[in-house]
Amino acid sequence: NLCTSLNNSALSPTVDHTPNFQVLQLSSHGQTEPGASMVSKSGIDMTGRVFSITGGASGIGLATAQLLARNGAAAIWIADVQSELFDKVRKKLNDINQNTKIYLDKVDVGNSAEVDQWVQRIVAESGGLHGAANVAGVAATYRHTDGEQPSTLEMDDDEWRRVFRVNADGVMYCTRAQVRAMVKMDKGSNPAIVNVSSLAATKASATLLAYAASKAACAHFTQCVAKDLAGRGLRINSVLPGGVWTPMVMKAIGISPDSADDADPVEVAAQAQNAGCILPEEAAEAIVWLLSENCLQLNGIAVPIGEMDVSR
């Protein structure tokens, strides 16, 4: 399996200190029903708050945007390079909450100037930034022969830099721009950032060289920033998903992501479970929880979600 089995236990955080990471064990608890509100379920209320999401046009990023809209976000700014998906994304979010303002911009997170301009526009038009989810990420190109990523002997400079440019450099550029905006927020605004790393950051894998190393950089960078900015009125944490049923994973095993759009949600969930993956909505629940004002004491925490097979 590309991923691992779903973790279906109830939402009950317990602290588990593992080497190099302070980990908050957050077990997922099922997919959110379409149109359901998380406000009554978990007490999360995002009314009046402004959020940015990189990689928000699909996968975990889109699921995060959908959950924020359900929870009453005032504005959601999405940055993605897949501009061809923007019309579809806007419709999905408007169907959830017509009162949430949706902004979609084509932004290359590996370009610091584009990131800076994007965040400056958010502040100028929405008056501030309460929360940011940096989800955009890429994997190394899969080999056509066996569906695995390049080995040490096969990895070339361009491929290595392509992965790090998004997964490490992009996270740094976005975090830096977001922090610059957030430290200027009024006291009591409680801004927060969540960076999406991976369980691959904590488990050595012979088949995920560039991806695992770049996600480890993301997770460790996040904890360094948390320590650097302690006492400045903002929080930054990371989530570490295992296998997630996203377009990136679907493409890797030869399934068209478009096929999931019109598929029965029960069928999609079954496909994900058969592949050993969790659903994007489950990762989104952890992200939105960390962005909320329900966990103001958490800073520099890495939250693992699901599992990952690292037998190789």
C-alpha positions as CSV (number, residue, x, y, z in Angstrom):
1,N,0.0,0.0,0.0
2,L,1.1,3.6,-0.7
3,C,-0.5,4.7,2.6
4,T,-1.6,3.1,5.8
5,S,-4.9,2.1,7.4
6,L,-7.2,4.7,8.8
7,N,-7.0,5.6,12.4
8,N,-10.6,5.7,13.6
9,S,-10.3,6.3,17.3
10,A,-12.0,9.4,18.9
11,L,-10.5,12.8,19.0
12,S,-8.4,12.5,22.1
13,P,-5.0,14.3,22.1
14,T,-2.2,12.7,24.1
15,V,1.3,14.0,24.2
16,D,4.0,11.7,23.0
17,H,7.6,12.9,23.0
18,T,9.6,11.4,20.1
19,P,13.1,12.1,19.0
20,N,13.5,15.7,17.6
21,F,9.8,16.4,17.6
22,Q,7.3,17.4,20.3
23,V,4.3,15.5,19.0
24,L,0.7,16.0,19.9
25,Q,-1.1,12.8,18.9
26,L,-4.4,13.8,17.3
27,S,-6.4,10.9,16.0
28,S,-8.8,11.7,13.2
29,H,-12.5,10.9,13.6
30,G,-14.1,10.5,10.3
31,Q,-15.1,12.6,7.3
32,T,-17.3,15.6,7.7
33,E,-20.7,15.3,6.2
34,P,-21.2,17.6,3.2
35,G,-22.7,20.9,4.4
36,A,-22.3,20.1,8.1
37,S,-21.1,22.8,10.5
38,M,-18.2,22.1,12.8
39,V,-19.2,24.9,15.1
40,S,-21.7,22.8,17.0
41,K,-19.5,19.7,16.8
42,S,-16.2,21.1,18.1
43,G,-16.9,24.6,19.2
44,I,-14.8,26.1,16.4
45,D,-16.0,29.4,15.1
46,M,-14.1,31.4,12.5
47,T,-16.6,34.2,12.1
48,G,-15.0,37.4,11.0
49,R,-11.5,35.9,10.5
50,V,-9.3,36.0,7.4
51,F,-7.3,33.0,6.2
52,S,-4.8,32.2,3.5
53,I,-4.1,28.7,2.1
54,T,-1.4,27.7,-0.3
55,G,-2.1,24.7,-2.5
56,G,-5.8,25.4,-1.8
57,A,-7.1,24.3,-5.2
58,S,-7.1,20.6,-4.5
59,G,-6.4,17.9,-1.9
60,I,-5.8,18.9,1.7
61,G,-5.7,22.6,0.8
62,L,-9.2,22.5,-0.7
63,A,-10.6,20.5,2.2
64,T,-9.2,23.0,4.6
65,A,-10.8,25.9,2.7
66,Q,-14.1,24.0,2.7
67,L,-14.0,23.5,6.4
68,L,-13.1,27.1,7.1
69,A,-16.0,28.2,5.0
70,R,-18.3,25.9,7.0
71,N,-17.0,27.4,10.2
72,G,-17.9,31.0,9.1
73,A,-14.6,32.4,7.8
74,A,-15.0,36.0,6.6
75,A,-12.4,35.6,3.8
76,I,-10.3,32.8,2.3
77,W,-7.4,33.6,0.1
78,I,-6.1,30.7,-2.0
79,A,-2.8,30.6,-3.8
80,D,-2.1,27.8,-6.2
81,V,-0.4,27.3,-9.6
82,Q,-3.4,25.2,-10.9
83,S,-5.4,28.2,-12.1
84,E,-7.5,26.0,-14.3
85,L,-9.2,24.7,-11.2
86,F,-10.2,28.1,-9.8
87,D,-13.7,28.3,-11.2
88,K,-14.6,24.9,-9.8
89,V,-13.0,25.7,-6.4
90,R,-15.0,29.0,-6.2
91,K,-18.2,27.2,-6.9
92,K,-17.6,24.6,-4.3
93,L,-16.8,27.2,-1.6
94,N,-19.7,29.4,-2.6
95,D,-22.0,26.5,-2.3
96,I,-20.9,26.0,1.3
97,N,-21.0,29.6,2.5
98,Q,-22.0,32.5,0.2
99,N,-21.0,34.9,3.0
100,T,-17.3,33.9,2.8
101,K,-15.3,36.0,0.4
102,I,-13.2,33.8,-1.8
103,Y,-10.0,35.0,-3.5
104,L,-8.0,32.8,-5.8
105,D,-4.5,33.8,-7.1
106,K,-2.0,32.1,-9.2
107,V,1.1,32.2,-7.0
108,D,4.4,30.3,-7.2
109,V,5.4,29.7,-3.5
110,G,8.9,29.2,-4.6
111,N,9.1,32.8,-5.8
112,S,9.6,35.0,-2.7
113,A,8.5,38.2,-4.5
114,E,5.2,36.6,-5.6
115,V,4.6,35.4,-2.1
116,D,5.3,38.8,-0.6
117,Q,3.0,40.6,-3.0
118,W,0.2,38.1,-2.4
119,V,0.4,38.5,1.4
120,Q,0.6,42.3,1.1
121,R,-2.5,42.2,-1.0
122,I,-4.4,40.1,1.6
123,V,-3.6,42.7,4.3
124,A,-4.5,45.6,2.1
125,E,-7.8,44.2,0.9
126,S,-9.0,42.2,4.0
127,G,-7.4,44.3,6.7
128,G,-5.2,41.6,8.2
129,L,-4.5,37.9,8.3
130,H,-5.7,35.7,11.2
131,G,-4.6,32.3,10.0
132,A,-2.5,30.7,7.3
133,A,-2.2,27.1,6.1
134,N,0.8,26.4,4.0
135,V,-0.2,23.2,2.2
136,A,1.5,23.5,-1.2
137,G,3.8,20.6,-1.8
138,V,5.3,18.4,-4.5
139,A,6.9,15.0,-4.6
140,A,9.8,13.9,-6.8
141,T,8.8,12.6,-10.3
142,Y,7.7,9.0,-10.1
143,R,9.5,6.5,-12.3
144,H,7.3,5.0,-15.0
145,T,8.8,1.5,-14.5
146,D,7.7,0.9,-10.9
147,G,5.9,4.0,-9.6
148,E,8.6,4.9,-7.1
149,Q,10.6,8.1,-6.8
150,P,14.3,8.4,-7.8
151,S,16.9,6.6,-5.8
152,T,20.1,8.3,-4.6
153,L,22.0,7.2,-7.7
154,E,19.2,8.5,-10.0
155,M,18.5,11.9,-8.3
156,D,19.7,14.8,-10.3
157,D,20.2,18.4,-9.2
158,D,17.2,19.9,-10.9
159,E,14.8,17.3,-9.4
160,W,16.2,17.8,-5.9
161,R,15.9,21.6,-6.1
162,R,12.4,21.4,-7.6
163,V,11.2,19.5,-4.5
164,F,13.0,21.7,-2.0
165,R,12.0,24.9,-3.8
166,V,8.3,24.2,-2.9
167,N,8.4,22.1,0.2
168,A,11.1,23.9,2.1
169,D,11.9,27.3,0.4
170,G,8.2,27.9,-0.3
171,V,7.2,27.2,3.3
172,M,9.9,29.6,4.5
173,Y,8.9,32.4,2.1
174,C,5.2,32.0,3.1
175,T,5.8,31.8,6.8
176,R,8.1,34.9,6.7
177,A,5.6,37.0,4.8
178,Q,2.7,35.8,7.0
179,V,4.7,36.5,10.3
180,R,5.5,40.0,9.1
181,A,1.8,40.6,8.6
182,M,0.7,38.9,11.8
183,V,3.0,40.7,14.2
184,K,1.2,43.9,13.3
185,M,-2.2,42.6,14.2
186,D,-4.1,44.0,17.2
187,K,-3.5,42.4,20.5
188,G,-6.0,39.6,21.0
189,S,-6.2,38.7,17.3
190,N,-4.6,35.4,18.1
191,P,-3.2,34.7,14.6
192,A,-1.8,31.3,13.8
193,I,0.1,29.4,11.1
194,V,0.0,25.7,10.2
195,N,2.6,24.2,7.9
196,V,1.9,20.9,6.3
197,S,4.9,18.5,6.7
198,S,4.6,14.7,6.5
199,L,5.2,11.6,8.6
200,A,7.9,11.0,6.1
201,A,9.8,13.7,8.0
202,T,10.1,11.4,11.0
203,K,10.6,8.1,9.3
204,A,13.6,7.3,7.0
205,S,12.5,5.9,3.7
206,A,14.6,4.7,0.8
207,T,12.0,5.6,-1.7
208,L,11.2,9.2,-0.7
209,L,14.6,10.9,-0.6
210,A,13.9,14.5,-1.7
211,Y,10.3,14.5,-0.4
212,A,11.1,13.2,3.1
213,A,14.2,15.4,3.5
214,S,12.2,18.5,2.4
215,K,9.3,17.7,4.7
216,A,11.8,17.2,7.6
217,A,13.1,20.7,6.9
218,C,9.6,22.0,6.9
219,A,8.8,20.5,10.3
220,H,12.0,21.5,12.0
221,F,11.8,25.0,10.5
222,T,8.3,25.4,12.0
223,Q,9.5,24.5,15.5
224,C,12.5,26.9,15.2
225,V,10.1,29.7,14.2
226,A,7.8,28.9,17.1
227,K,10.7,29.3,19.5
228,D,12.0,32.4,17.8
229,L,8.6,34.1,18.0
230,A,7.5,32.9,21.4
231,G,5.7,35.7,23.2
232,R,5.0,37.7,20.1
233,G,1.2,36.9,20.1
234,L,1.1,34.3,17.3
235,R,1.3,30.6,17.1
236,I,2.9,28.3,14.5
237,N,2.5,24.5,14.4
238,S,2.7,21.7,11.8
239,V,0.7,18.7,10.8
240,L,2.4,15.5,9.7
241,P,0.0,13.5,7.5
242,G,0.7,9.9,6.4
243,G,-0.8,8.8,3.2
244,V,-3.6,11.0,2.1
245,W,-6.0,10.4,-0.8
246,T,-5.0,13.5,-2.8
247,P,-4.6,14.1,-6.6
248,M,-0.8,13.6,-6.1
249,V,-1.3,10.1,-4.7
250,M,-4.1,9.2,-7.2
251,K,-1.9,10.2,-10.2
252,A,1.0,8.1,-8.8
253,I,-1.1,5.0,-8.9
254,G,-2.7,5.7,-12.3
255,I,-6.1,7.1,-11.2
256,S,-7.5,10.3,-12.7
257,P,-8.2,12.9,-9.9
258,D,-11.2,14.1,-12.1
259,S,-12.9,10.8,-11.5
260,A,-13.3,11.7,-7.8
261,D,-15.3,14.8,-8.5
262,D,-18.5,13.0,-9.5
263,A,-17.9,9.8,-7.5
264,D,-20.1,8.8,-4.6
265,P,-18.4,9.9,-1.3
266,V,-18.8,6.4,0.1
267,E,-17.0,5.0,-3.0
268,V,-14.2,7.6,-2.6
269,A,-13.8,6.7,1.1
270,A,-13.6,3.0,0.2
271,Q,-10.9,3.7,-2.5
272,A,-8.9,5.7,0.0
273,Q,-9.2,3.0,2.7
274,N,-8.2,0.3,0.2
275,A,-5.1,2.2,-0.7
276,G,-4.3,2.7,3.0
277,C,-5.0,6.4,2.9
278,I,-6.9,8.9,5.0
279,L,-9.2,11.5,3.3
280,P,-8.1,15.1,2.9
281,E,-11.0,16.1,5.1
282,E,-9.4,14.3,8.0
283,A,-6.1,16.2,7.7
284,A,-8.1,19.4,7.3
285,E,-9.8,18.9,10.6
286,A,-6.5,19.0,12.4
287,I,-5.3,22.0,10.5
288,V,-8.5,24.0,11.2
289,W,-8.4,23.0,14.9
290,L,-4.8,24.4,15.1
291,L,-5.8,27.6,13.3
292,S,-8.7,28.1,15.7
293,E,-8.7,29.9,19.1
294,N,-9.5,26.6,20.8
295,C,-5.8,25.8,21.3
296,L,-4.1,29.1,22.1
297,Q,-1.6,27.3,24.3
298,L,-0.2,25.2,21.5
299,N,2.9,26.5,19.8
300,G,5.7,24.5,18.1
301,I,3.6,21.3,18.1
302,A,3.8,18.6,15.3
303,V,0.6,16.7,14.9
304,P,0.8,13.3,13.2
305,I,-2.3,12.2,11.3
306,G,-2.8,8.6,10.1
307,E,0.2,6.3,9.4
308,M,2.8,5.7,6.8
309,D,4.4,2.5,5.5
310,V,8.2,2.9,5.5
311,S,9.1,-0.7,5.0
312,R,11.5,0.5,2.3
